């Protein structure tokens, strides 16, 4: 099961991302943050997930939380995918899987990952689809992990998770 668990401090990180920015967990102190780990740019389910966030942009903007996507692809890959799909969520490049490992959301590349086009993941590993809601104090308040990566949390799911913070 993925670590950290609900109630645990979220591991800090620093990653490059779209918009020529560097993103750090510590920059979000005092604000809610949703980390959306995903296996890969331009894969079928990932595209559905992030296009659903794009298509429900008003709801996403109304959340009392910032959403960041994290996967092992490069910033160049992310920039291309953002432009191609007109995505509205910043995407962070965890090319060595260090952040994914610290959140416990890596798995060994197997038939599923190969079918999804993830055979070139670093060290024979891939990133599982996962959501971590982190409160303004840096504590994990909600998490879901999809080992197969075939489903994702909708904007409505994210709204419910943020609303449960009170």
N, C-alpha and C positions, 0 to 999 in steps of 0.2 A: 504494500500500500504506500502511496505517496507520502512523503514527509515534506514539509511540516504538516502537523495535524491542526484541526480547528482549535484555536486557543493558544497556539504556539507563535512565537515571534517569526515573522517572515524573513528569510535570508536576504541580506542586502545584495545588490548587484549594480553593475555599471556596464551598459551595452551600447554600441552604436546603433542608430536607427534611421528611419526615413526622415526627410527634412533636414539632413545634415546635422543631426543632434545626437548628443549623448544622453542617455536616460539612466537615472539612478533611483532606486527605491527611496533613498533618503530625501530626494527632492519632493516626494509626495507626503511627507509628514504633515499631519493636520488635515489631510484629504483622503477620501476613500479611493482605492485603486483596484481595478480588475485586471489580473494577468491572464491572458488567453493564450496558453501554449497550444501550438498546432504543428502537425508533422511537416507540412511543406507548402510552399507557394504554388499556386496554380494546379493543385490536386483537386479532385472532384469535390470531396466533402469540405475541404478548407475553403474552396471558392464559394460553395453554398453558404458556409458559415459567415464569412466576411462580407459577402454580397448581401446577406440578410441584415447584417449590421448597417451596411450602407443604405439599404432600402428602408430601414427603420431609423434613419438618422435623427429625426426629431425626438423619438423616444430615447435613443441613445444619448443625445445631447441633454435631455432632461434628467438623466440619472445623476444622482449625487455621487458620481464616481467617474474617474478617467479610465478608459479601456486601452490597454497596450497588448498587441500581439507579439508573441515570441516564438521563433522557429530557428532551425540551424542554417537557413539560407543566408547568403550575403546581403548587404545593404543594396547592392546593385540589383540583385534578384527581387528584393522587396520593392525597390523604386519602380522597376519595370511592371511588377504585378499591380502595384497601387495605381499606376498610370493606366494600364490596360483595363482594369476593372473599376476605376474611379473610386477606390476605397477611401474611407474616412477615419480609419483607425491607424495610429502610428504602429509601425512594425519594427521590431528589434532583432538584430542579428546575433544569435547565440551559436556561432559557427563551431566552437569547440564543445558545446553542450554543457558548459560549466554551470550555467544558471539552471538549466533543466535538471541536471544531476542534483544540484542543491535543493531543488523542490521535489526530487524523487520521481520525475516523470519521464525517464528514459526506459526504453525496452530494447531487446535484441532484435535486429532485423530478421524477419522470418517471411513466410509466404505473403502475409498481409502487406507488410511494408514494401516488399518487392513489387507486388501488384500496384501499389500506390505510387511507385516510382521512387522509392526512398532507399534504394540499394547502395547509394553512395554516401550514406550518413557516416559521420566520423566514428571510427572504431567499431563499425558493425552495429551501431545503436541508432535508434530513432527517437523522436520526441512524441510522447503520447498527447492526445488532445486532453487538455485540462483547463479548469478555471479555478483561480484563487482570488477571493475577495479579501482585500487587506484593508483594515480600518486606518484611521489617521494616526493611530499610535503604533502602526507597524505590526499588528497582530492579525493572523489569519482568522477570518470570521466565517468563511464558507469555502468549500472546495468540492469539485467533482473531477473525476479522472475516468476517461474512456480508454480502456486498454486496446480496444479494437479500432478506435478512432472513427467509428461509423456514425456517431451521433454527436451533437453539440448543444450547448445551452443557447436558447433563443434570447432575444432582447427581453421578452416577457420574463424568462427565467432569471435574467440578470436583474430586472426591476424588482422581482420578489426577493431576491437575495439581499439587495441593497435596502429595501423597505424593512426587512427583518432586523436590520441593525438598530432600528428605532429612531 
